[in-house]
Amino acid sequence: MASEKAWYWLAAGILALGLNGAYQDGQFGWAHCIADRSMSLVERASERGLSFASMAEVMLGRGPEASGWTEAALEKLQAKKARSRVDMAQRQIAMAQMQRDLAAAQIDRQLAKVELKMDKVRMITIDRANRARNCSGLSRVVVAMPPVPHVDLSNLPDIQIPDMSEIPQAPSSRANGPI
């Protein structure tokens, strides 16, 4: 019996960890949407019920002191509604900040991967250069080139090439004999 309870609590803990990770990654936007909708539905129903109650008080002929109680209850309800909206907005802001931080962390991770690859490439090229430098089978050749003289091309003559619209072709004769 105790081992069954332990397995149950272990499974519940693993499920809670998985759900928490998914929530932190922002995969439960649908749950927030459902909560928002249900909260607005409850608010509308309570406002409507309160308006019906105040209408019934007026129709039953209650005095102005009773309508003051109704107005106070309505103001409490509106204050509660405003607090819930502020709380909802704060949760949405926190979620947006978390998503921004997550995106920045992903960009940093990708940059770190690129830098790691570049470091590997640098190490490989340095290693190959050191191997080639220390190889006794290769000889070094140093080529000394004289400076290139300056050539003045300003006094070259202009050459005119005539345009040929059609190239004349020789008539082909087909003879039935040796060439």
KOLPA-68393 format. One line per 4 residues: number of its first residue (from 0); for each residue x, y, z of C-alpha. Coordinates in nm, 2 decimals. Layout:
# KOLPA-68393
NUM> X,Y,Z | ... $
END
This chain:
# KOLPA-68393
0> 0.00,0.00,0.00 | 0.28,0.24,0.09 | 0.47,0.16,-0.23 | 0.16,0.23,-0.44 $
4> 0.13,0.57,-0.27 | 0.49,0.64,-0.33 | 0.46,0.55,-0.70 | 0.15,0.77,-0.72 $
8> 0.33,1.07,-0.56 | 0.63,1.02,-0.78 | 0.41,1.02,-1.09 | 0.23,1.33,-0.97 $
12> 0.56,1.50,-0.91 | 0.69,1.42,-1.26 | 0.36,1.54,-1.41 | 0.39,1.86,-1.21 $
16> 0.75,1.92,-1.33 | 0.65,1.86,-1.69 | 0.35,2.09,-1.67 | 0.56,2.36,-1.50 $
20> 0.82,2.34,-1.77 | 0.56,2.37,-2.04 | 0.40,2.66,-1.86 | 0.74,2.84,-1.83 $
24> 0.80,2.79,-2.20 | 0.46,2.96,-2.27 | 0.29,2.66,-2.42 | -0.03,2.71,-2.21 $
28> -0.17,3.03,-2.38 | -0.50,2.85,-2.43 | -0.53,2.80,-2.05 | -0.49,3.18,-2.00 $
32> -0.74,3.25,-2.27 | -1.00,3.01,-2.10 | -0.93,3.17,-1.76 | -0.98,3.52,-1.91 $
36> -1.30,3.42,-2.08 | -1.44,3.26,-1.76 | -1.34,3.56,-1.55 | -1.52,3.80,-1.79 $
40> -1.83,3.57,-1.79 | -1.85,3.56,-1.41 | -1.81,3.94,-1.40 | -2.09,3.99,-1.64 $
44> -2.32,3.75,-1.46 | -2.25,3.91,-1.12 | -2.31,4.26,-1.26 | -2.63,4.14,-1.42 $
48> -2.75,3.98,-1.10 | -2.67,4.29,-0.91 | -2.86,4.51,-1.15 | -3.16,4.27,-1.12 $
52> -3.14,4.28,-0.75 | -3.14,4.67,-0.75 | -3.43,4.67,-0.99 | -3.62,4.43,-0.76 $
56> -3.55,4.66,-0.46 | -3.68,4.96,-0.65 | -4.00,4.77,-0.76 | -4.06,4.64,-0.41 $
60> -4.05,4.99,-0.28 | -3.74,4.98,-0.06 | -3.61,5.31,0.06 | -3.31,5.51,-0.05 $
64> -3.10,5.36,0.23 | -3.14,5.02,0.07 | -3.04,5.15,-0.27 | -2.72,5.28,-0.10 $
68> -2.64,4.93,0.00 | -2.69,4.82,-0.36 | -2.47,5.09,-0.49 | -2.20,5.00,-0.23 $
72> -2.21,4.64,-0.34 | -2.19,4.74,-0.70 | -1.88,4.96,-0.63 | -1.72,4.67,-0.44 $
76> -1.79,4.45,-0.74 | -1.64,4.70,-0.98 | -1.33,4.74,-0.76 | -1.29,4.37,-0.75 $
80> -1.33,4.35,-1.13 | -1.06,4.63,-1.17 | -0.82,4.44,-0.94 | -0.87,4.12,-1.13 $
84> -0.80,4.31,-1.46 | -0.49,4.46,-1.32 | -0.37,4.12,-1.20 | -0.44,3.97,-1.54 $
88> -0.25,4.26,-1.71 | 0.05,4.20,-1.47 | 0.05,3.83,-1.55 | 0.05,3.91,-1.92 $
92> 0.33,4.16,-1.88 | 0.53,3.90,-1.68 | 0.46,3.64,-1.95 | 0.58,3.88,-2.23 $
96> 0.90,3.96,-2.03 | 0.96,3.59,-1.98 | 0.92,3.52,-2.35 | 1.15,3.81,-2.43 $
100> 1.41,3.67,-2.19 | 1.37,3.33,-2.34 | 1.42,3.46,-2.70 | 1.73,3.65,-2.58 $
104> 1.86,3.33,-2.42 | 1.80,3.14,-2.74 | 1.99,3.41,-2.94 | 2.28,3.40,-2.70 $
108> 2.28,3.02,-2.72 | 2.30,3.03,-3.10 | 2.57,3.29,-3.09 | 2.77,3.07,-2.85 $
112> 2.73,2.78,-3.09 | 2.86,2.99,-3.38 | 3.15,3.11,-3.18 | 3.23,2.76,-3.08 $
116> 3.23,2.65,-3.44 | 3.45,2.94,-3.54 | 3.70,2.85,-3.26 | 3.71,2.50,-3.39 $
120> 3.78,2.63,-3.74 | 4.06,2.85,-3.61 | 4.21,2.57,-3.41 | 4.21,2.34,-3.72 $
124> 4.37,2.60,-3.94 | 4.63,2.69,-3.68 | 4.70,2.32,-3.63 | 4.74,2.26,-4.00 $
128> 4.96,2.56,-4.04 | 5.19,2.44,-3.76 | 5.21,2.10,-3.91 | 5.30,2.24,-4.25 $
132> 5.56,2.47,-4.09 | 5.72,2.19,-3.90 | 5.73,1.95,-4.19 | 6.09,1.88,-4.31 $
136> 5.97,1.75,-4.65 | 5.86,2.09,-4.76 | 6.10,2.36,-4.87 | 6.04,2.72,-4.85 $
140> 6.07,2.93,-5.16 | 6.10,3.30,-5.14 | 6.04,3.50,-5.46 | 6.17,3.85,-5.48 $
144> 5.99,4.05,-5.75 | 6.13,4.37,-5.89 | 5.90,4.67,-5.88 | 5.67,4.70,-6.18 $
148> 5.77,4.99,-6.41 | 5.51,5.26,-6.48 | 5.39,5.24,-6.85 | 5.25,5.56,-7.01 $
152> 4.96,5.46,-7.24 | 4.85,5.81,-7.33 | 5.04,5.83,-7.66 | 4.89,5.52,-7.82 $
156> 4.73,5.58,-8.16 | 4.35,5.54,-8.21 | 4.25,5.25,-8.43 | 3.94,5.26,-8.63 $
160> 3.76,4.93,-8.70 | 3.50,4.95,-8.97 | 3.16,4.81,-8.91 | 3.07,4.52,-9.14 $
164> 2.70,4.47,-9.17 | 2.73,4.14,-9.36 | 3.01,3.90,-9.41 | 3.04,3.79,-9.78 $
168> 3.03,3.41,-9.83 | 3.16,3.21,-10.12 | 2.91,3.03,-10.32 | 2.91,2.66,-10.25 $
172> 2.93,2.43,-10.55 | 2.83,2.07,-10.53 | 3.04,1.87,-10.77 | 3.01,1.50,-10.80 $
176> 3.37,1.42,-10.82 | 3.70,1.42,-10.65 | 3.83,1.74,-10.50 $
END
